Amino acid sequence: MAVGRAERVLMAETRTIEIRGGAVTFKVLAAGSGAPLVYFHSYYERSAWSPFLDALARSFSVYAPAHPGVAGSVGVETLDDLLDLTLAYDELLGALGIQQAHLVGHSFGGMAAAELASVFPARAKSLTLVSPLGFWRDDAQPADILIGGDPDNLAAQVESLQRRSSMAKFAWPIPDKGLRRRLHRVAAPTLLVWGDDDRANPVIYAEEWQRRIKGAALRLLPGGHMILHETPEAAARVVTEFSGS
């Protein structure tokens, strides 16, 4: 299932899904047709729908939930920790009627996808992790990704503060929350995708992920930490070929 270039841009449907009696509400963008694929975004991303997701939606039914606390998803203050977030995502998939899906995540979203595949292995048909966070090495520290927005744009500053507050809840002060002790539970075929010039999350971390997830493959692409946005068609092609095989 190769992803080819297309001129059309799919219009994503916005869905609002409540769980826990409304304590947490997810904003989910959805488009496409085919096997379900759930994308967990990074906190770098300013737009919930991207050319990368548009390319994937040509081959899959793509669901892109926003993490609680950003982009219209609310209730982050009711979540205790990363495990609680993982449970919330499991409940979200249940509310969407998705028993199993291809899970794709970038940066913190990769960490979230890996947690979901570890705690609920049956949820993942395949697992694609794009420069995932989750480990820490003093000799190769990931860059501080809690970066402020445009200082001259009030709306951007508010949105940046929301992103920073949400991520800090689950990944501060360092993103190592014990995930490495759970990764042996991952049962799905796993692909790691990394930019060969990723300075925000150095590619040296890929070696640790491969050691921790049995059979995990690694694909390097030209680019940095934001390869999904630098070369969306190429990145989507890699994901589609792996998830559709």
For each residue, the residues with C-beta under 8 A, 3 or more apart:
1: 59 240 241 244 245
2: 237 240 241
3: 55 56 58 59 233 236 237 240
4: 58
5: 233
6: 55 58
7:
8:
9: 54
10: 31 32 54 57 58
11: 31
12: 29 30 31 48 49 53 57 64
13: 29 30 31
14: 27 28 29
15: 27 28 29 30 96
16: 25 26 27 28 72
17: 25 26 28 65 92 95 96
18: 21 22 24 25 26 95
19: 23 24 25 26 88 91 92 95
20: 23 24 75 78 88 91
21: 18
22: 18 25
23: 19 20 75 78
24: 18 19 20 68 73 74 75 78 79 88
25: 16 17 18 19 22 73 74 75
26: 16 17 18 19 65 66 68 73 92
27: 14 15 16 48 65 66 71 72 73
28: 14 15 16 17 63 64 65 66 92 96
29: 12 13 14 15 48 49 53 63 64
30: 12 13 15 61 62 63 64
31: 10 11 12 13 49 53 54 57 61 62
32: 10 56 57 58 59 60 61 62
33: 60 61
34: 59 60 61
35: 60 61 101 102 125 243 244
36: 60 61 63 98 100 101 102
37: 56 60 61 62 63 101 102 103 104 243
38: 62 63 64 65 93 98 101 102 103 104 113
39: 53 56 62 63 64 104 105 106 109
40: 65 67 89 103 104 105 106 108 109 110 112 113
41: 45 48 64 66 67 105 106 109
42: 45 106 107 108 109 110 145
43: 67 70 107 108 145 146 163 164 166 167
44: 107 145 225 226
45: 41 42 48 50 106 229
46: 159
47: 50
48: 12 27 29 41 45 64 66 71
49: 12 29 31 53 54 64
50: 45 47 53 54 228 229 232
51: 54 55 229 232 233
52: 55 56 228 229 232 235 236
53: 12 29 31 39 49 50 56 57 62 64
54: 9 10 31 49 50 51 57 58 232
55: 3 6 51 52 58 232 233 236 237 240
56: 3 32 37 39 52 53 59 60 62 104 236 239 240
57: 10 12 31 32 53 54 60 61 62
58: 3 4 6 10 32 54 55
59: 1 3 32 34 56 240 244
60: 32 33 34 35 36 37 56 57 102 240 243
61: 30 31 32 33 34 35 36 37 57
62: 30 31 32 37 38 39 53 56 57
63: 28 29 30 36 37 38 39 96 98 101
64: 12 28 29 30 38 39 41 48 49 53
65: 17 26 27 28 38 40 73 89 92
66: 26 27 28 41 48 70 71 72 73
67: 40 41 43 70 71 73 76 85 108 109 112 166 167
68: 24 26 73 74 75 76 79 85 88 166
69: 73 74 75 76 162 163 165 166 169
70: 43 66 67 73 159 162 163 166
71: 27 48 66 67
72: 16 27 66
73: 24 25 26 27 65 66 67 68 69 70 76
74: 24 25 68 69
75: 20 23 24 25 68 69 78 79
76: 67 68 69 73 79 165 166 169
77:
78: 20 23 24 75
79: 24 68 75 76 84 85 88 169
80: 83 84
81: 84 85 169 170 177
82: 85 86 115 170 171 177
83: 80 86 87 115 119
84: 79 80 81 87 88
85: 67 68 79 81 82 88 89 112 115 170
86: 82 83 89 90 112 115 116 119 120
87: 83 84 90 91 119
88: 19 20 24 68 79 84 85 91 92
89: 40 65 85 86 92 93 112 116
90: 86 87 93 94 116 119 120 123
91: 19 20 87 88 94 95
92: 17 19 26 28 65 88 89 95 96
93: 38 89 90 96 98 99 101 123
94: 90 91 97 98
95: 17 18 19 91 92
96: 15 17 28 63 92 93
97: 94
98: 36 38 63 93 94 101
99: 93 122 123
100: 36 122 123 124 125
101: 35 36 37 38 63 93 98 123 124 125
102: 35 36 37 38 60 124 125 126 127 128 243
103: 37 38 40 113 116 117 123 124 125 126 127 128 188
104: 37 38 39 40 56 113 127 128 129 130 239 243
105: 39 40 41 108 109 110 111 112 113 114 128 129 130 132
106: 39 40 41 42 45 109 110 130 131 132 228
107: 42 43 44 110 111 130 131 132 133 145 200 201 225
108: 40 42 43 67 105 111 112 133 145 167 170 171 175
109: 39 40 41 42 67 105 106 112 113 132
110: 40 42 105 106 107 113 114 129 130 131 132 133 134
111: 105 107 108 114 115 132 133 134 171 175 179
112: 40 67 85 86 89 105 108 109 115 116
113: 38 40 103 104 105 109 110 116 117 124 127 128 129 132
114: 105 110 111 117 118 127 129 132 134 179 183 186
115: 82 83 85 86 111 112 118 119 179 182
116: 86 89 90 103 112 113 119 120 123 124
117: 103 113 114 120 121 123 124 127 185 186 187 188 190
118: 114 115 121 179 182 183 185 186
119: 83 86 87 90 115 116 182 185
120: 86 90 116 117 123 124
121: 117 118 124 185 186 187 188
122: 99 100 187
123: 90 93 99 100 101 103 116 117 120
124: 100 101 102 103 113 116 117 120 121 127 186 187 188
125: 35 100 101 102 103 188 243
126: 102 103 188 189 190 191 242 243
127: 102 103 104 113 114 117 124 186 188 189 190 191 213
128: 102 103 104 105 113 190 191 193 239 242 243
129: 104 105 110 113 114 132 190 191 192 193 209
130: 104 105 106 107 110 192 193 194 227 228 235
131: 106 107 110 193 194 195 198 200 201 225 227
132: 105 106 107 109 110 111 113 114 129 192 201 209
133: 107 108 110 111 142 171 175 201
134: 110 111 114 175 176 177 179 180
135: 175 176 179 180 205 208 209
136: 141 142 174 175 176
137: 140 141 204 205
138: 141
139:
140: 137 202 204 205
141: 136 137 138
142: 133 136 145 175 200 201 202 205
143: 199 200 201
144: 147
145: 42 43 44 107 108 142 167 200
146: 43 163 164 167 168 172
147: 144 160 164
148: 151 157 160 164
149: 153 156 157 159 160
150: 153 156 157
151: 148 157
152:
153: 149 150 156 157
154: 157 158
155: 158 159
156: 149 150 153 159 160
157: 148 149 150 151 153 154 160 161
158: 154 155 161 162
159: 46 70 149 155 156 162 163
160: 147 148 149 156 157 163 164
161: 157 158 164 165
162: 69 70 158 159 165 166
163: 43 69 70 146 159 160 166 167
164: 43 146 147 148 160 161 167 168
165: 69 76 161 162 168 169
166: 43 67 68 69 70 76 162 163 169 170
167: 43 67 108 145 146 163 164 170 171 172
168: 146 164 165 171 172
169: 69 76 79 81 165 166 172
170: 81 82 85 108 166 167 177
171: 82 108 111 133 167 168 174 175 177
172: 146 167 168 169
173:
174: 136 171
175: 108 111 133 134 135 136 142 171
176: 134 135 136 179 180
177: 81 82 134 170 171
178: 181 182
179: 111 114 115 118 134 135 176 182 183
180: 134 135 176 183 208 212
181: 178
182: 115 118 119 178 179 185
183: 114 118 179 180 186 209 212 213
184: 212 213 214
185: 117 118 119 121 182
186: 114 117 118 121 124 127 183 190 213 214
187: 117 121 122 124
188: 103 117 121 124 125 126 127
189: 126 127 215 242
190: 117 126 127 128 129 186 213 215 216 217
191: 126 127 128 129 216 217 218 219 238 239 242
192: 129 130 132 206 209 210 216 217 218 219
193: 128 129 130 131 218 219 221 227 235 238 239
194: 130 131 198 203 206 218 219 220 221 227
195: 131 198 203 220 221 222 223 224 225 226 227 230
196: 203 220 221 222 223
197: 222 223 224
198: 131 194 195 201 202 203 223 224 225 227
199: 143 202 224 225
200: 107 131 142 143 145 224 225
201: 107 131 132 133 142 143 198 205 225
202: 140 142 198 199 205
203: 194 195 196 198 206 220
204: 137 140 207
205: 135 137 140 142 201 202 208 209
206: 192 194 203 209 210 218
207: 204 210 211
208: 135 180 205 211 212
209: 129 132 135 183 192 205 206 212 213 216
210: 192 206 207 213 216 218
211: 207 208
212: 180 183 184 208 209 216
213: 127 183 184 186 190 209 210 216
214: 184 186
215: 189 190
216: 190 191 192 209 210 212 213
217: 190 191 192 242
218: 191 192 193 194 206 210
219: 191 192 193 194 238 242
220: 194 195 196 203
221: 193 194 195 196 227 231 234 235 238
222: 195 196 197 227 231
223: 195 196 197 198 226 227 230 231
224: 195 197 198 199 200 227 230
225: 44 107 131 195 198 199 200 201
226: 44 195 223 229 230
227: 130 131 193 194 195 198 221 222 223 224 230 231 235
228: 50 52 106 130 232 235
229: 45 50 51 52 226 232
230: 195 223 224 226 227
231: 221 222 223 227 234 235
232: 50 51 52 54 55 228 229 235 236
233: 3 5 51 55 236 237
234: 221 231 237 238
235: 52 130 193 221 227 228 231 232 238 239
236: 3 52 55 56 232 233 239 240
237: 2 3 55 233 234 240 241
238: 191 193 219 221 234 235 241 242
239: 56 104 128 191 193 235 236 242 243
240: 1 2 3 55 56 59 60 236 237 243 244
241: 1 2 237 238 244 245
242: 126 128 189 191 217 219 238 239 245
243: 35 37 60 102 104 125 126 128 239 240
244: 1 35 59 240 241
245: 1 241 242
